[in-house]
Amino acid sequence: MSTVSIAIAGIGAIGRHHVERVQASDLCKLIAVVDPIPAPPDYLARLGVVQYATLEALFTHHKPDGVILATPNPLHVPQAIACIEAGVAVLVEKPVAHSVAEGLRLCEVAEQHKARVLVGHHRAHSPILARARQIISDGLLGDLVAVQGSALFYKPADYFDAAPWRREAGGGPILINLIHEIGNLRSLCGEIVAVQAMQSSAARGFAVEDTVSIGLRFESGALGSFLLSDSAASARSWEQTSRENPDYASYDDEDCYVISGKKGSLSVPTLRLKIHERAEDRSWFTPMARSVADVQRRDPLEVQLEHFCALIRGQAQPLVSVRDGLRNLLIVEAIAQAARTGEVVSTAP
């Protein structure tokens, strides 16, 4: 099988993660990087590729099989459309757009061209989440009833010193961090049709929220509660429990989601199961069978890249489509609205 050619736009921190994985892959080859800010010559020499300032300059000299967009959020939609119009497959980092209106514009263009577009919610490619989805779809938990989730972590002071806008409205964990969690919960538990929320800035005293309590209603009728905070000294976050990103300290005795059905419950990411094996014995007085589901761990970014290569070749449909990415963004914006107003906000499709 021939390798596919890849260009990466945006060579900041996220872009360089993508560069490393493309360089390490046997399925694809890095042919160029795109960024208006010149990269250090020694970095380009190590990569063995040229740099272009714009996608237009790239397409003048090369037509790669695919482009990975790791650029600032406001550039995602116009750059993705440029790739689509050039007939090039594109992986757009999340969020898919900086507004729902822009995301809808991208949806229309992508669907009109029948384009190959993948949204970079890389956690969707986690083998842990895939195993959890299988357990739920196999019916081991029965009909879902309740979901408890958390993303509780402590951002250091220099995180805010490096970018003072993070102390202002729009710079808090709702719009920066929550979109990951919404993607996870939708993939595990189905569509979210209504949200409500309360927020607080008491922990840091900034103009922006630091802690949020969220209520979720799923299309199935299941209810969810979610706690989000970037100011809580806790390990109950995906990064600190999944052990998929070595940059974070990790704790294998913690979970960030507990999904409960009529027959049993699943804790994620430890994949601990508690199941009532016989329906007639279901009771809080009756012991449940306990087990831990097996999983073959892999780097989700690596799995995502393999999926993107398959998408480029026409061998797969996007695991996270533009519409999926847009739904995640719409629900996050609804939660921000609910937290401001105290209202229950409908997110029904």
N, C-alpha and C positions, 0 to 999 in steps of 0.2 A: 504494500500500500504506500503510495507516494505521500510525502509530508506536505502539509498545507502551510502556506506562507502567512505570517502574522505581522502586523504593525501595531505598536502600542502608542496611543496618544495620551500624554500626561505622564511624566516620569518623576512625580513626587513619590511619597512613601508608598501609596497604594500601587501606583504604576510600577515601581521597582519590584514589588512583590510579584506582580504579573510577569515582569521581565525574567525574574529568576525561574519561574515555573515553565515559561516557554523555552528558555535556554536549556532546561533540564529534561524536556520532553522529547521523545522519539517520534511523536505524532505531528509536530509542527516545527517551524523554523522562524526565528525572528529576522525580519529583513529591514526594518527601519523603526525609529522612534520619532514621535512628533511632539514638539513643545516649543513655544515661542521663546523660552528662556534657554540659552545655550547650555548644554550639559558640559561638565568638565571633560576635556579632551581625553584624559586617561580612562574615564568611564566609558566613553564611546569606543575607545581602542580595545578595551577589554571585551565589549560586546561584539565588536567587529561589524558594526552597522553604521549607516548614515543617519543624521538627524535632519528633519524638516521642520520649519516653523509652523506650517499649517497643513491641514488635510488636503487642501487644494494643491499645494506643492507636492505632497506625497503622490497624489493621484496623477499628476502630470508626468512623474518619472516611473512610478510603480503602480500596479494594481494588485494589492495583496488579496489573498483569499478571504481574510478576515481582519478586522480592526477591533482592538480592545480600547474602550474609552474610559480612562481613569482621570478625567479632567474635572474642573469645578462644575458643580451642579447646574448652573445656568447654561452651560455649554452642551449638556447632554443631548437635548432635543435637536438643536440645529446641527450638531456634529453627527448625530445618528442619522438624521435625514440626508446629510451629505453623503454618508456611506451608502444608504439605501439607494439614492439616486445614481451613485456610481456602480451599483450592482454588487456591492461588497457586503458580506455578512458582518454583523456587528454585535459585540458584547458591551452593553452599557452598564457601567457601575451604578449601584443604587445610591440615591433614589433615581428612578427612571427619569424624573423631571423635577424642576424646582417648584412646579405648581401643577394642580390637577388639570387646568386648562391647557398647559403646554403638553402634559402627558396625553391628553385626548387628541391633540394635534398629531403627535407622533403615532398614536394608534391608527388614526385615519390614513396616514401616509404608509405605514408598515403594511396595513391590510390591503390598501389599494395596490401596492407593488408585490404583495405576497412575499414580503421580505423575510430574510432569516435574521431574526433579532432575539438575543438572549439578554435578560436583565440579570445583573450580577449580584443577586441575593445568594451569596456563596454558601450560606448555611443550609439552603435547601438541598445541597449536594452532600451534606454530611451523612456518612453511613449510620451514625447514631439516629438521626432523624428518620432516615429511610427505614431502619429497623423498627423504630417506634410507630411509624405509619403502617408498617406491615402488621404489627401486633394489633393495632386498632382496627384495621380493615379486615383482619381475620376474625374479628368478633370476640377476642379473648376477654375484653372488658365489658361486652354487652353494649347496649345503647348508652351513649355518653350522657352524663348527668351534670358534672361539675369539673371545672378546670381551675387550678390555682397556679399562678405564675409569679415570677419575680425577676427583676434585674436590679439588684442592690449591690452597689460598688462605691468606692471612694476615689474621686478624681483628685489628684494632687494640686496644690496651689499653682504650680508652674503651668499647668494646663490652661488656667484662666489668665495668667500673666502673659503667656505667649500670644494669646488672642483675646484681648479685652472684650470683643463683641460677644463672647460666650457668657458674659455677665448680664447681657441685655436680652430683652424679649426676642424669642426666636433662636437663642443660643443654648437653650436648656435641653435636658434629656428627652423631652417629648419629641422634638423635631430632629434631634441628632441621633439618639440611640433607639427609640422605640420602634422604628420601622423594621429593624431586625426581628424583634419579638413578634410583631404582628404577622410577619411572613411565616415565622415558625408556627404560631398558633393556628393560622389559617390552614397550613399544610397538614397539621395534626388533627384538627377538630372541625374543619369545615368553615363555611362562610360566616363572617361576623355581620349581624344585621342591625345592631344598635349598641351605642356606647354611652357611658356617663363617667364623670371623673371629678375629683377634687384635687387641688394642687396647693403646695405650700412653698414658701421661700425662707422659712424660719431657720433652717440649718446654716445657711451661708449669709442670708440677708441681702442677696443680690436682687436686682429688678426681675430676674427670670426665675422660673420655678426650679427647685432642686429635688422635690419629692412629689410624687403623684400617686393617688389611689384610683384605680380604674375598674369599672364594671363593664362586662361584655355579655351580650346576648348572641348566641350562635343560631344559625338557621334551623338546626336540629331541635332547638328548644333548650339545649344545655346552656348553663350560665357559667361565667368565668369572673374571677377576681385577679387583679394584677397590681403589684407594688413596684414602682419604679423610683429609684433615687440614685443620684451621683454623689451623694453626701453621706451615705450609710456605710460604716465599716463592717461590711458583710461579704460573704463569699457566694451568695446566692445569685449568681449571674452566669450566663452561658459561657463567657470567656473563662471564668474561674472554676467551672465545673466540668466542661466538656473535654478539657485537656487537648484541644485541637490547635491552640495557638500558644507556642512556648514562650511568647513574650509576657504572658500573664502567670502569676502564681496560681496554682490549682489545688483543689481540695476534693479528693475522691469520695469523701463522706457527705457531700452536699448535693442537692438537686435544685434546679430552678423551675421545674414544672412538675405538677402532680395531676394526672388525668384520671378521673374516676367515672366508672360506668356502673351499670346495675349488677354486673358480675364480679368486678374487680377494679384494681387501680394500677397505674403504671407511673413510676417516677422516672424523670428524664433529667440528666443524661445517664444516670447509673443503670437504667433499664431494670430496676427492681420491680417485680410483679407480686401482687397479692391477689389471689383469685379464690372465690368460692367455687369449688369444683362441682357441687351439686346444687341446683337451683332451690330444691326443697329445704336445704340447710342454710340458706342465706340468712344471716342474723349477726348482729354485733356481739352476740354471745358465742358464736361459732368461729373457731380458728380458721383462717384462710391459708391455703397452700402458698408458700413463698418460694420464689426463684429469681434468678437473674438471667435475662435474655443475653445470648451471645451476640457479638458484633465484631466485625473485622474493621478496625479503625484505619482511616486514611485521611490525608489532608484534603478538606473540602475544596480548596482552591485548585488543587491538582485534579480532582474529580470533575470540577466545573470546566476546566480547560479541556479535558478529554471529551466532555459532552459538547462543548463548543466546536471542537474539531469534527465530531459526528454530525452536528447541525450544519456545518459548512459543507460537508460531503453529501448532505441530503439524507443521512441515515437516521436522523432523530428529529423530533419536534421539541421546541424549547421547554425545558422543565419549568422555567419561570418566563412567561410571555410578557409582552408589553402590557397587556391588560391585567395580568397578575401583579406586576410591579405598580401599576396605576392604582389597583385596589388597595394595596398596602399603603400607598401615599394618601389616598382618600380617607382611609380609616384613621391614620395618624392625624390628619388635619381635623377630622371630626372629634377626636379625643381632645385636641388642643382647644377646639370650640367648646366642648362640653366642660372642660376644666375652667375656662373663662366665664362661662355663663351659668353653670350649674344645671343645664338642661340635659335631658336625654336626647341624643342626636341619632337619628335614623341613618344607617349606612346600607340599607337594603339595596341590592342591585337594581 
